[in-house]
Amino acid sequence: MGTGTEHGPTVGSPAAGVVHSLHERRQTLATVESLTGGLLAAAIVEIAGVSAVYRGGLVTYATELKARLADVPEELLAERGPVDPDVAVALAEGGRRRCAADWGLATTGVAGPEPQDGRPVGLVYVAVAGPGGPVVRRLDLDGGRDRIRATTVTEALRLLAERIHGAFPAVGPDPRPGPPADAPPTGTRRR
């Protein structure tokens, strides 16, 4: 375990691990957030040395901004709503493209206190788009609004760490990419 201060993350935090891994690989990251409303970006930028890897992010809390700023297809949003695995993937891909980053990391879901568009409180999707293609993970979280949002940040960072290490298992000056970026997403379910 790392040591922490009351104002900062611990050395062993998921954000610190991701920043370190990206720095070693000379890769960059962008974020697109909905329910986390900037918490993900805040967790990342608290890490010393982050300017070498973090390109920036978007907070697209309003549904129409997901289309306008992150290039999520309007038809997809109209058909499924903002809390959907394919929307999460589109957010990650849009952020990656818009910010010219190697990796895009996105969050969307229902933090509460009330269900949204028939989706229950605690239903969350986190997605990563990167050199090995996109992946999305469904989370069914318990607790209040603050806990759901904080857990989403942690789980999004864990998913990104898994993808970074899966696509680039060897650390070195010239990592080799995984499957083509146009490979079909894994873990995406259609309703």
CORVEN-V7874 format. One line per field, one symbol per residue. burial: 1 if it has 24 or more other ideal C-beta (glycine too) atoms within 12 Angstrom, else 0. Layout:
# CORVEN-V7874
burial = ???
This chain:
# CORVEN-V7874
burial = 00000000100011111111111010111111111110111011111001001111111110100100111100011001111111111111111111101111111111110001001011111111111111111110100010011111111111111111101100000010000010001011000
